[in-house]
Amino acid sequence: MNLEQAENRKLLKVVSIEQLLSLEIPPRDNILTPIITSQSISMLYGIRGVGKTHFVIGIALAVSGGGCFLKWRAEKPYNVLYIDGEMPAVVVQERFSRHIVSLDYEITGSLNIITPDLQKYGMPNLSTVDGQAAIEQHLDNVKLVILDNLSTLCRSGKENEGESWLPVQEWALRLRSKGISILFIHHAGKAGLQRGTSRREDVLDTVINLRRPADYHPSEGAKFEIHFEKARGLYGDDVKPFEAMLTEKDGRLLWTYKDVEESLTEKVAHLFNEGFKPGEIAEELNIRSKGTVSKHRKKALARGLIKDANDVQCKKFPVSHI
């Protein structure tokens, strides 16, 4: 037992149920409504190159500017600390610059950045007490800390062992008790699941997975589906999966999004218009049954997305080239 643990035992506070219910505890603020609240601990993960950093830059700018990102909005500007663990400083600069010039609002909160190239002695290891202390001296008035990413910033122990996660978990809980929200960024393995121990999810309020659509082509850049795998306190439309895409128009970056269900209906309609049969469409789009294809066909017909059968000519080519 170390000194800190011994002191904690002495200072452990127990309250009765009557005392608990009578406490005046401030309600949680909405940092980015509804997915990030004050004192929340969240994780975003996805495969390499899917667009995680573009996504979290959007979150950081919206929170620090009191703006919107995709479906979500910040109630007001909050101070953000963005900790990058792997990109060259010139890439960090270029990415933030491109996103900032594309905003329709100003950054009025504080947005501070820690990145490896600007450090004389390298990045702190956030699995250690010393590494955590190095970050904590920069947390005055900060409401959201973004850690991009776990593999590069938390370097002690093995990634797939639960014990290696415990020091980081305890630190996150301490920050939460101080009113700070944490967003961890993590990589997915080859199977698309988050790398390492599943024990991480025990303490998390929200887990978001970025997945490439079944018909994704590399020429489309940052295009992904957003799936909520854990969402404490979120329900209904707030956790409905949707597809987002980052494009460029007139020198400005532009985010667009639509429901995954709507996107799939459009893809089914396109293939019907190209002369594909239901079984072929199910195979191309990785749909489990022809019945599901039929359901989307009916939706597409109602929206006028499918041409008259007499105009359809049979064509076949990979969906990814559409």
Secondary structure, DSSP 4 states (H G I P E B T S, - for coil): --HHHHHHHHH-----HHHHHH--PPPPPEEEBTTEETT-EEEEEE-TTSSHHHHHHHHHHHHHHT-EETTEE-SS---EEEEESSS-HHHHHHHHHHHHTT-SS---S-EEEE-GGG-TT----TTSHHHHHHHHTT-TT--EEEEE-HHHH--SS-TT-HHHHHHHHHHHHHHHHTT-EEEEEEEB-TTSSBSS-GGGGGG-SEEEEEE--TT--GGG-SEEEEEEEEETT--GGGG--EEEEEEEETTEEEEEEEEHHHHHHHHHHHHHHTT--HHHHHHHTT-S-HHHHHHHHHHHHHTT-S--GGG-------GGG-
